[in-house]
Amino acid sequence: MALEHFDVIIVGAGLSGIGAGYHLKTNCPGKSYAILEGRDAIGGTWDLFRYPGIRSDSDMYTLGYRFKPWVQAKAIADGPSIRTYVRETASENGIDKHIRFNTLVKRADWSSADARWTVEAEMGAAKQVVRFTCNFLFMCGGYYDYAGGHDPQFAGRESFAGKIVHPQFWPEDLDYTNKKVVVIGSGATAVTLVPEMAKAAAHVTMLQRSPTYVVSRPAEDKMANWLRSKLPPMLAYGITRWRNVLFGMFFFNLARKKPEKTKAGLIDMVRKELGLDYDVATHFTPRYNPWDQRLCLVPDSDLFQAIKSGKASVVTDHIERFTPKGILLKSGQEIEADVIVTATGLKLSLLSGLQVSVDGAPKNMSKTMSYKGMMYSDVPNLASSFGYTNASWTLKCDLTCEYVCRMINYMDRKGYQIATPQSDPKVEELPWLDFSSGYVQRARDVLPKQGATKPWRLYQNYALDLLTLRFGTVEDGTMRFERAHPVAAAVAPERMAAE
């Protein structure tokens, strides 16, 4: 049976994959493509996560696509609204017709002789093996492991008499009404869960090992809503989007240049929320500088309101062990609970765990260097969509999609079939992500590297990336463009084995 062939295969039908489909349809209209999605629905993160209060942790004017205005009143949107937005984008542009659901991509092998990838996937509950070929492989499956999050095995866990839940796998039938709840964690998931669960629970305790920077912001952007009432949707959206981008860049640079001043300002905002008698120093003063990790955004001060109402509280301590009644802390305090939520973080997964080989030789992707934050040294015709750590995910994904389309069109004009970022041993290696968050540090061995100089450097700067990726030259001296070469393919396995 002949393999089904596409010019481009996109992996993932979430925010990034649907965006990639739009850009291909718009900028490379002659190219055939398919989107392979391991699950049975569009939406990715926004379909998988169903815990109470699930919402964006950045504004939708920058998390939304550049080409589709966000027109809802709330700038900090709930998960179902974002899921609807992504699905609308797919439906309006006919992208949904290109999706193969329940098709979990597992392996990809590049052939230099044919200038194409052979992609192997498992389809359906029976895990039937199916194969496709493509000229270009675009990985848009996000950055974390859908099979499971980070879930530390606390001592005594099996003795707890209540229910233990991880947010990544929230049970639909969980009833926490009038129950005592402990949420372990202090990140974006925890600060979302605590005020939402406090509405029905008897009490919710946020148990954290160390504090995180928490910033309140209005759920609705009054200026954006006013602009939308006065101007055409795309114009109003563009103005708000750029305002938010520029403010985000300004704040990030301020935090880097004047960390102590920025830290003092953030802590002072929390004091104004909770009052001078609250122990802000213990519970809301991190040991690291702002933007060494992502800031936690809370809409309309909901977390602080829950704490002030007495429906929620924060405990900063280390866990000794679980007990039948709850959690015993290192300090000797025991927190009683009926439900424990382990909001302990994500587990990162590079390229959705894809096994990659080039001309039959396995490729260890963690040993590669990231080219322009999207491709990988010595790996041909493969790109991945990975967003910013200091700004909205989609800002970088939109630029990545544009660049991939520019490169494909350039190759067509010049008669090339292969594009390979050429490694340079003289470039100093650096960690891919300069972030102290636990989920990043735990994954350092599985992530690629970045380089100390461009085009290997990740600048985490939208304006700079905009100039480079939208207007910069494609043929930059590092990317090698070639035509298919059967002879090179024949010797490639031996050469790579020697390396």
C-alpha positions as CSV (number, residue, x, y, z in Angstrom):
1,M,0.0,0.0,0.0
2,A,1.4,3.4,-1.0
3,L,2.1,5.8,1.8
4,E,-0.1,8.9,2.0
5,H,2.0,11.9,1.2
6,F,1.7,15.6,2.1
7,D,3.9,18.6,1.5
8,V,3.7,19.4,5.2
9,I,2.6,17.4,8.2
10,I,1.7,19.4,11.3
11,V,1.7,17.5,14.6
12,G,-0.9,18.8,17.1
13,A,-4.3,20.4,16.7
14,G,-4.1,22.9,19.6
15,L,-3.4,26.6,19.6
16,S,-0.1,26.2,17.7
17,G,-1.2,23.6,15.2
18,I,-4.4,25.4,14.1
19,G,-2.3,28.6,13.7
20,A,0.2,26.6,11.6
21,G,-2.7,25.4,9.4
22,Y,-3.9,28.9,8.9
23,H,-0.5,30.2,7.9
24,L,0.1,27.4,5.5
25,K,-3.3,27.8,3.9
26,T,-2.7,31.6,3.6
27,N,0.9,31.8,2.7
28,C,1.5,28.5,0.9
29,P,-1.9,27.9,-0.7
30,G,-0.5,25.3,-3.1
31,K,0.9,23.0,-0.4
32,S,-1.0,20.0,0.8
33,Y,-1.0,19.4,4.5
34,A,-2.4,17.2,7.3
35,I,-2.7,17.8,11.0
36,L,-2.1,14.7,13.1
37,E,-3.7,14.9,16.5
38,G,-3.2,12.3,19.2
39,R,-6.4,13.1,21.0
40,D,-10.0,13.2,19.7
41,A,-10.6,16.9,19.8
42,I,-9.3,20.3,18.8
43,G,-7.8,22.5,21.5
44,G,-4.7,20.9,22.9
45,T,-4.1,22.4,26.4
46,W,-7.4,24.1,26.4
47,D,-9.3,20.9,25.8
48,L,-7.2,18.6,28.0
49,F,-7.2,20.7,31.2
50,R,-10.7,20.8,32.8
51,Y,-9.9,21.8,36.4
52,P,-12.1,24.4,38.1
53,G,-11.4,28.0,37.0
54,I,-9.0,27.0,34.1
55,R,-8.1,30.2,32.3
56,S,-5.3,32.0,30.5
57,D,-2.4,33.4,32.5
58,S,-1.8,36.2,29.9
59,D,-4.2,38.5,28.1
60,M,-6.1,37.2,25.0
61,Y,-5.0,40.2,22.9
62,T,-1.5,38.7,22.8
63,L,-2.4,35.0,23.4
64,G,-4.9,35.2,20.5
65,Y,-3.8,34.9,16.9
66,R,-2.6,38.0,15.1
67,F,-5.1,37.3,12.3
68,K,-8.2,36.7,14.4
69,P,-9.3,39.4,16.8
70,W,-10.3,38.5,20.3
71,V,-13.8,40.1,20.7
72,Q,-14.9,38.8,24.1
73,A,-15.2,41.3,26.9
74,K,-12.8,39.4,29.2
75,A,-9.1,39.8,28.4
76,I,-8.2,37.1,30.9
77,A,-10.4,34.4,29.5
78,D,-11.6,31.1,30.8
79,G,-10.6,27.8,29.2
80,P,-13.9,27.0,27.5
81,S,-13.9,30.4,25.8
82,I,-10.3,29.8,24.5
83,R,-11.2,26.4,23.3
84,T,-14.2,27.8,21.4
85,Y,-11.9,30.5,19.9
86,V,-9.4,27.9,18.6
87,R,-12.2,25.7,17.2
88,E,-13.8,28.7,15.5
89,T,-10.5,29.5,13.8
90,A,-10.2,25.9,12.6
91,S,-13.8,25.8,11.3
92,E,-13.9,29.3,9.7
93,N,-10.8,28.5,7.7
94,G,-11.5,24.9,6.8
95,I,-8.5,23.7,8.8
96,D,-10.6,21.2,10.7
97,K,-11.0,19.2,7.4
98,H,-7.3,18.5,7.4
99,I,-7.2,17.0,10.9
100,R,-6.6,13.3,11.6
101,F,-7.8,12.7,15.1
102,N,-6.7,9.8,17.4
103,T,-3.4,9.6,15.5
104,L,-0.5,9.8,17.9
105,V,2.8,10.4,16.2
106,K,5.6,8.3,17.6
107,R,8.6,8.3,15.1
108,A,10.0,10.2,12.2
109,D,12.8,9.2,9.9
110,W,14.4,11.5,7.3
111,S,15.7,10.3,4.0
112,S,18.2,12.5,2.2
113,A,17.8,10.5,-1.0
114,D,14.1,11.3,-1.2
115,A,14.2,14.6,0.7
116,R,11.2,13.6,2.8
117,W,10.2,12.3,6.2
118,T,8.4,9.1,6.9
119,V,6.2,9.6,9.9
120,E,4.9,6.7,12.0
121,A,1.8,7.1,14.2
122,E,-0.5,4.9,16.3
123,M,-4.2,5.3,15.5
124,G,-7.1,4.7,17.8
125,A,-7.4,2.6,20.9
126,A,-6.0,-0.4,19.1
127,K,-2.8,1.6,18.3
128,Q,-2.8,0.6,14.7
129,V,0.4,1.6,13.1
130,V,0.0,4.1,10.2
131,R,2.6,5.8,8.2
132,F,2.7,9.0,6.2
133,T,5.4,10.8,4.2
134,C,6.0,14.6,4.0
135,N,8.6,17.0,2.7
136,F,8.5,19.2,5.9
137,L,7.6,18.2,9.4
138,F,6.1,20.9,11.7
139,M,5.9,19.9,15.4
140,C,3.1,21.9,17.1
141,G,2.3,19.7,20.1
142,G,3.3,22.1,22.9
143,Y,6.0,21.6,25.4
144,Y,4.7,19.2,28.1
145,D,3.9,15.6,28.5
146,Y,0.2,14.9,28.0
147,A,0.5,11.5,29.5
148,G,1.3,12.9,33.0
149,G,2.4,15.9,35.0
150,H,5.0,16.2,37.7
151,D,3.6,14.3,40.6
152,P,6.0,13.8,43.6
153,Q,5.4,10.6,45.5
154,F,5.0,12.1,49.0
155,A,5.6,9.7,51.9
156,G,2.5,8.2,53.4
157,R,0.4,9.1,50.4
158,E,-1.4,5.7,50.4
159,S,-2.5,6.3,54.0
160,F,-4.6,9.4,53.2
161,A,-8.3,8.6,53.5
162,G,-9.6,11.3,51.2
163,K,-9.2,11.9,47.4
164,I,-6.0,12.9,45.7
165,V,-6.3,14.7,42.4
166,H,-3.7,16.0,39.8
167,P,-5.1,19.0,37.8
168,Q,-4.0,17.5,34.5
169,F,-6.5,14.7,35.1
170,W,-9.4,16.3,36.8
171,P,-12.3,13.9,37.5
172,E,-15.7,15.2,36.2
173,D,-17.5,13.8,39.2
174,L,-15.3,15.3,42.0
175,D,-17.5,16.9,44.6
176,Y,-15.7,19.2,46.9
177,T,-18.7,21.1,48.2
178,N,-18.3,21.9,51.9
179,K,-15.1,19.9,52.0
180,K,-11.7,20.8,53.3
181,V,-9.3,21.1,50.4
182,V,-5.5,21.5,50.3
183,V,-3.9,22.6,47.0
184,I,-0.2,21.8,46.9
185,G,1.7,24.4,44.8
186,S,2.1,28.1,44.2
187,G,2.2,28.4,40.5
188,A,-0.4,29.5,37.9
189,T,-2.5,26.3,38.4
190,A,-2.7,26.7,42.2
191,V,-3.6,30.4,42.2
192,T,-6.3,29.6,39.7
193,L,-7.7,26.6,41.6
194,V,-7.7,28.2,45.1
195,P,-10.2,31.0,44.6
196,E,-12.4,29.0,42.3
197,M,-12.7,26.0,44.7
198,A,-13.1,28.3,47.7
199,K,-16.5,29.3,46.3
200,A,-17.9,25.9,47.2
201,A,-15.5,24.3,49.6
202,A,-15.6,24.6,53.3
203,H,-12.0,25.9,53.2
204,V,-9.1,25.8,50.8
205,T,-5.5,25.9,51.9
206,M,-2.7,26.7,49.4
207,L,0.3,24.8,50.7
208,Q,3.5,26.0,49.2
209,R,7.1,25.2,49.7
210,S,8.1,28.7,48.6
211,P,6.2,31.8,47.4
212,T,5.7,33.0,43.8
213,Y,5.2,36.6,42.5
214,V,1.4,37.1,42.2
215,V,0.0,40.1,40.3
216,S,-3.6,41.2,40.1
217,R,-5.0,42.5,36.9
218,P,-8.6,43.4,35.8
219,A,-10.3,40.5,33.9
220,E,-11.7,43.0,31.5
221,D,-9.6,45.5,29.6
222,K,-11.7,48.7,29.6
223,M,-9.7,50.5,27.0
224,A,-9.7,47.5,24.6
225,N,-13.5,47.2,24.9
226,W,-13.9,50.9,24.3
227,L,-11.6,50.7,21.2
228,R,-13.6,47.8,19.9
229,S,-16.8,49.8,20.2
230,K,-15.3,52.7,18.2
231,L,-13.0,51.1,15.6
232,P,-13.1,48.2,13.1
233,P,-12.3,44.9,14.9
234,M,-8.8,44.3,13.4
235,L,-7.7,47.9,14.0
236,A,-8.9,47.9,17.6
237,Y,-7.3,44.5,18.2
238,G,-4.0,45.5,16.6
239,I,-3.7,48.6,18.8
240,T,-4.5,46.7,22.0
241,R,-2.1,43.9,21.0
242,W,0.8,46.2,20.5
243,R,0.1,48.2,23.6
244,N,0.2,45.0,25.6
245,V,3.3,43.7,23.8
246,L,5.2,46.9,24.5
247,F,4.1,47.1,28.1
248,G,5.1,43.5,28.7
249,M,8.6,44.1,27.1
250,F,9.0,47.3,29.2
251,F,8.2,45.5,32.4
252,F,10.4,42.5,31.7
253,N,13.4,44.7,30.9
254,L,12.7,46.8,34.0
255,A,12.7,43.6,36.1
256,R,16.0,42.5,34.6
257,K,17.7,45.9,35.0
258,K,16.3,46.9,38.3
259,P,15.2,43.6,40.0
260,E,15.2,45.0,43.6
261,K,13.0,48.0,42.7
262,T,10.6,45.8,40.7
263,K,10.4,43.2,43.5
264,A,9.6,46.0,46.0
265,G,6.8,47.3,43.8
266,L,5.3,43.8,43.3
267,I,5.4,43.0,47.0
268,D,3.9,46.4,47.9
269,M,1.0,45.7,45.6
270,V,0.3,42.5,47.6
271,R,0.5,44.4,50.9
272,K,-2.1,46.8,49.6
273,E,-4.4,43.9,48.7
274,L,-4.0,41.9,51.9
275,G,-3.3,44.7,54.5
276,L,-0.4,45.5,56.7
277,D,-1.2,42.8,59.3
278,Y,-0.9,40.0,56.8
279,D,2.5,38.1,56.7
280,V,3.4,39.0,53.2
281,A,7.1,38.4,53.9
282,T,6.5,34.7,54.5
283,H,3.8,33.9,52.0
284,F,4.2,36.3,49.0
285,T,7.9,37.3,49.0
286,P,9.9,34.9,46.7
287,R,13.6,34.2,47.1
288,Y,14.3,34.8,43.4
289,N,14.1,38.0,41.3
290,P,11.0,38.8,39.2
291,W,10.9,37.0,35.8
292,D,13.5,34.3,36.9
293,Q,10.2,32.4,36.8
294,R,6.8,33.4,35.3
295,L,4.7,35.8,37.3
296,C,1.3,34.4,38.4
297,L,-1.6,36.5,37.2
298,V,-4.9,36.7,39.2
299,P,-7.9,38.4,37.6
300,D,-9.8,41.0,39.7
301,S,-7.8,40.1,42.8
302,D,-9.7,36.8,43.2
303,L,-7.0,35.0,45.1
304,F,-6.6,37.9,47.5
305,Q,-10.4,38.3,48.0
306,A,-10.6,34.6,48.9
307,I,-7.9,35.0,51.5
308,K,-9.5,38.1,53.0
309,S,-12.9,36.4,53.2
310,G,-11.4,33.5,55.2
311,K,-12.5,31.0,52.6
312,A,-8.8,30.4,51.7
313,S,-5.5,30.6,53.4
314,V,-1.8,30.2,52.5
315,V,0.7,28.0,54.4
316,T,4.4,28.1,53.6
317,D,6.2,25.0,54.8
318,H,7.6,21.6,53.7
319,I,5.7,18.4,53.6
320,E,6.8,15.7,56.1
321,R,4.3,13.1,54.9
322,F,0.6,12.5,54.2
323,T,-1.5,11.2,57.1
324,P,-5.0,9.5,57.1
325,K,-6.5,13.0,58.0
326,G,-4.4,15.2,55.7
327,I,-0.8,16.5,55.6
328,L,1.9,16.7,58.3
329,L,4.3,19.5,57.8
330,K,8.0,19.7,58.8
331,S,7.0,22.3,61.4
332,G,4.8,19.7,63.1
333,Q,1.5,21.3,62.0
334,E,-1.1,19.0,60.5
335,I,-3.5,20.3,57.9
336,E,-6.7,18.3,57.7
337,A,-8.2,17.7,54.3
338,D,-10.9,15.8,52.5
339,V,-9.4,16.5,49.1
340,I,-5.7,17.1,48.2
341,V,-4.9,18.6,44.8
342,T,-1.3,18.1,43.7
343,A,-0.8,21.3,41.6
344,T,2.9,20.4,41.5
345,G,3.7,21.3,37.9
346,L,4.2,20.0,34.4
347,K,6.6,17.5,32.9
348,L,8.3,18.9,29.8
349,S,8.5,16.8,26.7
350,L,10.6,17.8,23.7
351,L,8.7,17.4,20.3
352,S,6.0,15.4,22.1
353,G,8.4,12.6,22.8
354,L,9.0,12.0,19.0
355,Q,11.8,9.5,18.2
356,V,13.8,11.1,15.3
357,S,16.3,9.5,13.0
358,V,18.2,11.0,10.0
359,D,19.0,8.5,7.2
360,G,18.4,5.6,9.6
361,A,20.6,6.9,12.4
362,P,18.8,7.8,15.7
363,K,19.1,11.5,16.6
364,N,19.4,12.6,20.2
365,M,17.5,15.9,20.0
366,S,18.7,17.0,23.4
367,K,22.2,17.2,22.0
368,T,21.2,19.5,19.2
369,M,21.2,23.3,19.2
370,S,18.1,25.3,18.6
371,Y,18.2,27.5,15.5
372,K,16.1,30.7,15.8
373,G,14.1,29.0,18.5
374,M,12.4,26.7,16.0
375,M,14.7,24.3,14.1
376,Y,17.5,22.0,15.3
377,S,21.2,21.7,14.3
378,D,21.8,19.1,11.5
379,V,18.2,18.0,11.4
380,P,16.7,18.8,7.9
381,N,13.2,20.1,7.2
382,L,11.9,20.0,10.8
383,A,10.6,22.9,12.8
384,S,8.7,23.2,16.1
385,S,6.5,25.9,17.5
386,F,7.5,27.0,21.0
387,G,6.3,30.2,22.5
388,Y,7.8,32.7,24.9
389,T,8.5,32.2,28.6
390,N,8.2,35.9,29.3
391,A,5.2,36.8,27.1
392,S,2.2,35.1,25.5
393,W,2.8,31.8,23.8
394,T,1.1,32.7,20.5
395,L,3.3,35.7,19.8
396,K,6.3,33.5,19.0
397,C,4.2,30.8,17.4
398,D,2.7,33.2,14.8
399,L,6.2,34.4,13.9
400,T,7.5,30.8,13.7
401,C,4.7,29.9,11.3
402,E,5.3,32.9,9.1
403,Y,9.0,32.0,8.9
404,V,8.4,28.4,8.1
405,C,6.1,29.5,5.2
406,R,8.7,32.0,4.0
407,M,11.4,29.3,4.0
408,I,9.2,26.8,2.1
409,N,8.4,29.4,-0.5
410,Y,12.0,30.4,-0.8
411,M,13.0,26.8,-1.4
412,D,10.4,26.5,-4.1
413,R,11.6,29.6,-5.9
414,K,15.2,28.4,-5.8
415,G,14.5,24.7,-6.5
416,Y,15.8,23.4,-3.2
417,Q,14.3,20.5,-1.4
418,I,16.4,20.4,1.8
419,A,17.0,23.1,4.5
420,T,19.4,22.1,7.3
421,P,20.7,24.4,10.1
422,Q,24.5,23.6,10.1
423,S,26.0,23.1,13.5
424,D,29.1,25.2,14.5
425,P,31.3,23.7,17.2
426,K,32.7,27.2,17.9
427,V,29.4,28.4,19.2
428,E,29.2,28.3,23.0
429,E,26.4,26.2,24.3
430,L,23.9,27.6,26.8
431,P,20.8,26.2,28.5
432,W,17.8,26.4,26.1
433,L,15.7,28.2,28.7
434,D,17.1,30.7,31.2
435,F,14.5,30.0,33.8
436,S,14.7,28.8,37.3
437,S,11.2,27.2,37.4
438,G,11.2,23.6,38.7
439,Y,9.6,22.2,35.5
440,V,12.4,23.7,33.4
441,Q,15.2,22.6,35.7
442,R,13.8,19.0,35.8
443,A,13.9,18.8,32.0
444,R,17.4,20.2,31.3
445,D,18.6,16.8,30.2
446,V,15.8,16.4,27.6
447,L,15.8,19.9,26.2
448,P,18.1,21.1,23.4
449,K,20.7,23.8,23.8
450,Q,20.9,27.4,22.6
451,G,24.0,29.2,21.4
452,A,25.6,32.3,22.7
453,T,25.3,34.1,19.4
454,K,22.6,34.4,16.7
455,P,21.0,32.6,15.0
456,W,21.3,30.1,17.8
457,R,20.4,32.5,20.6
458,L,16.9,32.7,22.1
459,Y,16.3,36.4,22.9
460,Q,12.8,36.1,24.3
461,N,12.1,39.5,22.7
462,Y,9.1,39.8,20.4
463,A,10.2,43.0,18.7
464,L,13.7,41.6,17.8
465,D,12.2,38.3,16.7
466,L,9.7,40.2,14.5
467,L,12.5,41.9,12.7
468,T,14.5,38.7,12.3
469,L,11.7,36.3,11.4
470,R,9.4,38.4,9.4
471,F,11.9,40.6,7.6
472,G,15.3,39.0,8.0
473,T,17.0,37.1,5.3
474,V,16.3,33.3,5.0
475,E,19.6,32.5,3.5
476,D,21.8,33.6,6.5
477,G,24.9,31.5,6.0
478,T,23.9,29.0,8.7
479,M,21.0,27.4,7.0
480,R,22.2,25.1,4.2
481,F,19.8,24.7,1.3
482,E,20.3,21.7,-1.0
483,R,18.7,19.6,-3.6
484,A,18.1,15.9,-2.9
485,H,21.3,13.9,-3.0
486,P,21.1,10.1,-3.1
487,V,24.9,9.6,-2.8
488,A,25.0,11.5,0.5
489,A,22.1,9.5,1.8
490,A,24.0,6.3,1.2
491,V,26.9,7.3,3.4
492,A,25.0,9.2,6.0
493,P,24.4,6.4,8.5
494,E,28.2,5.5,8.6
495,R,29.1,9.2,9.0
496,M,26.7,9.8,11.7
497,A,27.7,6.6,13.6
498,A,31.3,7.8,13.5
499,E,30.3,11.2,14.9
